[in-house]
C-alpha cells in the first residue's frame, strides 16, 4: 500500500502532474483532453497553464482555489478555469476528473472568470470520448474535440 492508501504514491502523483503540465503546454491541437485520478486528500500545488482548463468532476468532489475565490466542483459538474490563473486543487474524496485544455484563440470570447457549470449528458459523453485512447480514425477524434469545444 502507498502513502495515499491506494493507487500511486503521493510523490508519483506529483511527478505525473508535472509531466501532464508539460504535455498540455506542448500540445498543438485546439483542445487537449486528459483523464486524472487522485486519492482523497491529495493537494495539487499552485500552478497555471497557458490554456484555459475545463475540468469535469466525474466522481468525487474537487475544490479549486485561486485569487478569484474558491469553488467546489461536485460530481457531474465542471469548472472553467481561465488561462494563466494560478490555482490549487484539493480532492475531497477519491476523484476522477476529465480535463479539456482549450488553446488561446480556440474560442471567440472565452470567460475571463472561473465558472461552475452543470454538465449535460451530451457534454459528459464528449468528455468521456475525448479522453479515451485515440484510434486509427483521427477524423472522429477531431470531430469529438470540435463538438466538445462547441459545448464549452
Residue pairs with C-beta under 8 A, 6 or more apart in sequence:
2 8
2 9
2 10
2 12
3 9
3 10
3 11
4 10
4 13
4 39
4 41
4 42
5 39
5 40
6 39
6 94
7 37
7 39
8 16
10 42
13 38
13 39
13 42
14 45
17 44
17 47
20 34
20 36
21 47
21 49
23 32
23 34
24 32
24 34
24 49
24 50
24 51
24 101
25 49
25 50
27 51
27 101
27 103
29 103
29 145
30 102
30 103
30 106
30 145
30 146
30 149
31 100
31 101
31 102
31 103
31 106
31 130
31 145
31 146
31 148
31 149
32 51
32 100
32 101
32 103
33 98
33 99
33 100
33 101
33 127
33 130
33 131
33 145
33 148
34 98
34 99
34 101
34 131
35 96
35 97
35 98
35 99
35 131
36 95
36 96
36 97
36 98
36 99
37 94
37 95
37 96
37 97
38 44
38 60
38 91
38 94
38 95
38 97
39 91
39 94
40 60
40 91
40 92
40 93
40 94
40 95
41 90
41 91
42 90
42 91
42 95
43 88
43 89
43 90
43 91
44 88
44 89
44 90
45 88
46 86
46 87
46 88
47 86
47 87
47 88
48 83
48 84
48 85
48 86
48 87
49 83
49 84
49 101
50 83
50 84
50 104
51 83
51 101
51 102
51 103
51 104
52 80
52 81
52 82
52 83
52 101
52 102
52 104
52 107
52 110
53 79
53 80
53 81
53 99
53 100
53 101
53 102
54 78
54 79
54 80
54 81
54 99
54 100
54 101
54 102
54 152
55 62
55 64
55 73
55 78
55 79
55 81
55 97
55 98
55 99
56 77
56 78
56 97
56 98
56 99
56 100
56 119
56 123
56 124
56 127
57 73
57 74
57 75
57 76
57 77
57 78
57 79
57 95
57 96
57 97
58 75
58 76
58 96
58 97
58 98
58 124
58 127
58 128
59 75
59 94
59 95
59 96
60 75
60 91
60 92
60 93
60 94
60 95
60 96
60 97
61 72
61 73
61 74
61 75
61 91
61 92
61 93
61 95
62 72
62 73
62 79
62 89
62 90
62 91
62 92
62 95
62 97
63 70
63 71
63 72
63 73
63 89
63 90
63 91
63 92
64 70
64 71
64 73
64 79
64 81
64 87
64 88
64 89
64 114
65 71
65 87
65 88
65 89
65 90
66 81
66 85
66 86
66 87
66 88
66 114
67 85
67 86
68 85
68 113
68 114
69 114
71 79
71 114
71 116
72 92
72 116
73 79
73 116
76 118
76 119
76 124
77 116
77 117
77 118
77 119
78 116
78 117
78 118
78 119
78 123
79 114
79 115
79 116
79 117
80 110
80 111
80 114
80 115
80 117
80 152
81 87
81 114
82 110
82 111
82 112
82 113
82 114
83 102
83 104
83 110
85 114
98 127
98 128
98 130
98 131
100 127
100 130
100 148
100 149
100 152
102 110
102 149
102 152
106 149
107 149
107 152
119 127
120 151
122 151
123 148
123 151
126 144
126 147
126 148
126 151
127 148
129 144
130 141
130 144
130 145
130 148
134 141
135 141
